[in-house]
């Protein structure tokens, strides 16, 4: 009886410690979603997302295992430098990983911006998750980081992403060519200023 009790206590303690550990890794929460920091343990999960051509069509290249590792390394470095980057996005109700979302600095034609981005698995698209997480990141940028504006860098043919930005009140303020693996890709710059916040 004592051994069973001790085992139950051990399991309970491990459960509590696991919850505390996960809470420490959480960057941001919304009503339905949680954003947490990427770790090396997410390699296989990120492979599922980054190697899905339907999800990553805007990148116009196939991700290799080496690319996935570079993605992890880049974000770990950005966490250290800015406490920003891409984060794993999970559904609160199920705990399932449904994609990634980002708030991170970027430089376009010599000017620094802070960009919001989102990548969702196909089965979780068109459920309002992108708008929900983008709005939360916008609020974090304005209220916590005290930024005056954020941007969205969106390919012209990416109509769902454009709709998210427009729903939040962002407006096109320019365009630029992004060089990705020697490919020149046109991107629209949607800007959302604190004074425009709706």
C-alpha positions in Angstrom: 0.0 0.0 0.0 2.8 2.4 0.9 4.6 1.7 -2.4 1.4 2.5 -4.4 1.0 5.7 -2.4 4.6 6.7 -3.0 4.2 5.9 -6.8 1.1 8.0 -7.0 2.8 10.9 -5.2 5.8 10.6 -7.6 3.5 10.7 -10.7 1.6 13.6 -9.3 4.8 15.6 -8.6 6.1 14.8 -12.1 2.8 16.1 -13.5 3.1 19.3 -11.6 6.7 19.8 -12.5 5.9 19.2 -16.2 3.1 21.8 -16.0 5.4 24.4 -14.4 8.1 23.7 -17.0 5.6 24.2 -19.8 4.2 27.4 -18.3 7.7 28.8 -18.1 8.1 28.1 -21.8 4.9 30.0 -22.8 5.4 33.3 -24.5 1.8 34.3 -25.0 -1.7 33.0 -24.5 -5.1 33.8 -26.0 -8.5 32.3 -25.4 -7.9 29.4 -27.7 -4.1 29.4 -28.3 -0.7 29.3 -26.6 2.6 30.3 -28.1 5.7 28.8 -26.6 9.4 28.9 -27.4 10.8 26.5 -30.0 13.3 23.9 -28.6 15.4 21.3 -30.2 12.8 18.8 -29.2 10.4 20.3 -31.7 12.5 19.1 -34.7 10.1 16.4 -35.8 7.0 18.6 -35.3 8.6 21.4 -37.3 9.5 19.0 -40.1 5.8 18.2 -40.5 5.1 21.9 -41.0 8.1 23.1 -42.9 8.2 20.2 -45.3 4.5 20.5 -46.3 4.6 22.2 -49.7 0.9 23.3 -49.4 1.7 25.1 -46.2 5.0 26.6 -47.3 4.2 27.4 -50.9 5.1 31.1 -50.4 8.7 30.1 -49.8 8.9 28.4 -53.2 11.5 25.8 -52.1 11.6 22.5 -50.4 12.9 22.4 -46.9 15.5 19.8 -46.0 16.3 18.4 -42.6 19.3 20.9 -42.6 16.9 23.8 -43.3 14.7 22.7 -40.4 17.7 22.7 -38.1 18.7 26.1 -39.3 15.1 27.3 -38.6 15.5 26.1 -35.0 19.0 27.6 -34.6 17.9 31.0 -36.0 15.0 31.2 -33.6 17.0 30.1 -30.6 19.4 32.9 -31.5 16.6 35.5 -31.8 15.2 34.5 -28.4 18.6 35.2 -26.8 18.9 38.5 -28.6 15.4 39.9 -28.7 13.2 37.4 -26.9 11.3 37.3 -30.2 11.0 35.1 -33.2 8.8 32.2 -34.4 6.9 30.3 -31.7 5.2 27.0 -31.6 1.4 27.6 -31.7 -0.8 25.1 -29.8 -4.5 24.7 -29.3 -5.4 25.1 -25.6 -8.3 22.7 -25.7 -6.5 19.8 -27.3 -2.9 20.6 -26.7 -2.2 19.9 -30.4 0.5 21.8 -32.3 -1.3 23.7 -35.0 1.4 25.8 -36.5 3.8 28.7 -35.7 3.5 32.4 -35.2 6.1 35.1 -35.1 6.8 38.6 -33.9 10.4 39.5 -34.9 12.5 42.4 -36.1 13.3 42.7 -39.8 15.2 45.2 -42.0 13.8 46.2 -45.3 15.8 48.6 -47.5 17.8 49.8 -44.5 14.8 50.4 -42.2 14.0 48.3 -39.2 10.5 47.0 -38.6 8.8 44.5 -36.4 6.9 41.8 -38.4 4.0 39.6 -37.4 3.8 36.2 -39.2 1.8 33.0 -39.0 2.0 29.5 -40.5 -0.9 27.1 -39.9 -1.3 23.4 -40.6 -3.9 22.9 -43.3 -6.5 21.3 -41.0 -6.4 24.4 -38.7 -6.8 27.0 -41.4 -10.0 29.1 -41.9 -10.9 28.8 -38.2 -9.9 32.3 -37.2 -6.7 31.2 -35.5 -4.4 33.3 -37.6 -6.4 36.5 -36.8 -6.6 35.6 -33.1 -2.8 35.1 -32.8 -1.9 38.0 -35.0 -4.1 40.3 -32.9 -2.5 39.0 -29.7 1.0 39.6 -31.0 -0.1 43.1 -32.1 -1.3 43.9 -28.6 2.0 42.6 -27.2 4.0 44.8 -29.6 2.0 47.9 -28.7 1.4 47.4 -25.0 4.4 45.5 -23.8 7.2 46.4 -26.2 5.7 49.9 -26.6 6.1 49.8 -30.4 4.3 52.3 -32.6 3.8 50.1 -35.5 4.1 46.5 -36.8 4.1 45.1 -40.3 3.1 42.1 -42.3 5.2 40.9 -45.2 2.9 39.1 -47.6 3.1 37.7 -51.1 0.5 39.4 -53.4 -1.1 36.0 -54.2 -1.4 35.0 -50.5 -5.0 36.1 -50.2 -5.8 34.4 -46.8 -2.8 36.2 -45.1 -3.8 39.5 -46.7 -7.3 39.1 -45.3 -5.9 38.6 -41.8 -3.8 41.7 -42.0 -6.8 43.7 -43.4 -9.1 42.4 -40.8 -6.8 43.8 -38.1 -6.9 47.2 -39.9 -3.5 47.0 -41.6 -3.0 48.9 -44.9 -0.6 48.4 -47.7 2.2 51.0 -47.4 4.7 49.7 -49.9 6.3 46.7 -51.6 9.8 45.2 -51.9 11.7 42.4 -53.5 12.9 39.7 -51.1 15.8 37.5 -52.4 15.2 33.9 -51.3 17.8 31.4 -52.5 18.5 33.6 -55.6 14.8 34.0 -56.3 13.4 37.5 -56.4 10.0 37.4 -54.6 7.6 40.4 -54.5 6.2 41.1 -51.1 3.6 43.7 -50.0 4.2 45.6 -46.8 1.1 45.9 -44.7 1.5 48.4 -41.9 -0.6 48.7 -38.7 0.2 51.7 -36.6 -0.9 52.2 -33.0 -3.0 55.1 -34.1 -4.8 52.9 -36.6 -5.5 50.2 -34.1 -9.2 49.3 -34.1 
